[in-house]
Amino acid sequence: MALKNASREVRLQWFARQVIDATFDGLDVGGDEIQAWARKAGLVDEHVVTAADLAEGSETLCNVSNAECLSEGDTWFAFSDDLKAENVRWDELTA
């Protein structure tokens, strides 16, 4: 089974192992590697900035850090449905 077709739990486990294994190996992991792992695990969605995204009044990029630096054709990432705040059972952390 391909990673992208695996359950959310397995994809999250795979991602966690990539990060932890890298730290155990003493690797200096950067944001590019972490984003690549998150994309591979389906935890973030890749988007390309369009002219409509940059139009005055558009709210598409309102929660994107450094959105003011983005230009048409640039890539930005957002949490996939698996990680959107409204889909995570945060109450389990306080139980």
C-alpha positions as CSV (number, residue, x, y, z in Angstrom):
1,M,0.0,0.0,0.0
2,A,1.3,3.5,-0.9
3,L,1.8,6.0,1.9
4,K,-0.8,8.4,0.5
5,N,-3.4,5.7,0.6
6,A,-2.7,4.6,4.2
7,S,-4.9,5.6,7.1
8,R,-4.3,9.0,8.8
9,E,-2.8,7.1,11.8
10,V,-0.2,5.3,9.7
11,R,0.6,8.5,7.8
12,L,1.1,10.4,11.1
13,Q,3.2,7.6,12.5
14,W,5.4,7.5,9.3
15,F,5.9,11.3,9.5
16,A,6.8,11.2,13.2
17,R,9.3,8.4,12.5
18,Q,11.0,10.5,9.8
19,V,11.4,13.4,12.2
20,I,12.5,11.4,15.2
21,D,14.8,9.1,13.1
22,A,16.5,12.2,11.7
23,T,17.1,13.6,15.1
24,F,18.4,10.3,16.4
25,D,20.8,10.2,13.5
26,G,22.0,13.7,14.4
27,L,20.9,15.2,11.2
28,D,20.4,18.9,10.9
29,V,16.9,18.8,9.4
30,G,15.5,21.9,7.8
31,G,12.1,23.1,7.0
32,D,12.4,21.9,3.4
33,E,12.8,18.3,4.5
34,I,10.0,18.5,7.0
35,Q,7.7,20.0,4.4
36,A,8.6,17.3,2.0
37,W,7.8,14.6,4.5
38,A,4.5,16.3,5.4
39,R,3.6,16.5,1.7
40,K,4.5,12.8,1.2
41,A,2.3,11.8,4.2
42,G,-0.6,14.0,3.0
43,L,-0.5,16.2,6.0
44,V,-0.2,19.5,4.1
45,D,-1.7,20.5,0.8
46,E,0.4,22.5,-1.8
47,H,-1.2,25.5,-3.4
48,V,0.0,27.8,-6.2
49,V,-0.8,31.5,-5.8
50,T,-3.1,32.9,-8.5
51,A,-4.0,36.4,-9.4
52,A,-7.3,36.0,-7.7
53,D,-5.5,35.1,-4.5
54,L,-3.6,38.4,-4.6
55,A,-6.7,40.5,-5.5
56,E,-7.7,43.1,-3.0
57,G,-10.4,41.7,-0.7
58,S,-9.3,38.1,-1.2
59,E,-9.1,36.1,2.0
60,T,-7.3,33.1,0.5
61,L,-3.9,34.1,1.9
62,C,-5.0,35.9,5.1
63,N,-3.6,33.1,7.4
64,V,-0.5,32.4,5.4
65,S,2.7,33.7,7.1
66,N,4.7,36.1,4.9
67,A,1.7,36.3,2.5
68,E,2.8,39.8,1.6
69,C,5.9,38.3,0.1
70,L,4.1,35.9,-2.2
71,S,3.7,36.5,-5.9
72,E,1.6,34.8,-8.6
73,G,3.0,31.4,-9.3
74,D,4.6,31.0,-5.8
75,T,3.8,27.9,-3.8
76,W,2.3,27.9,-0.3
77,F,1.2,25.1,2.0
78,A,-1.8,24.6,4.2
79,F,-2.7,21.9,6.6
80,S,-4.7,19.0,5.0
81,D,-8.1,18.1,6.4
82,D,-6.3,15.6,8.7
83,L,-4.6,18.5,10.6
84,K,-7.0,21.3,10.4
85,A,-7.8,22.5,13.9
86,E,-11.5,21.8,13.5
87,N,-10.8,18.1,12.7
88,V,-8.4,17.4,15.5
89,R,-9.8,16.1,18.8
90,W,-7.9,18.5,21.1
91,D,-10.0,17.5,24.1
92,E,-8.1,14.2,24.2
93,L,-5.0,16.0,25.3
94,T,-6.7,17.3,28.5
95,A,-8.4,14.0,29.5
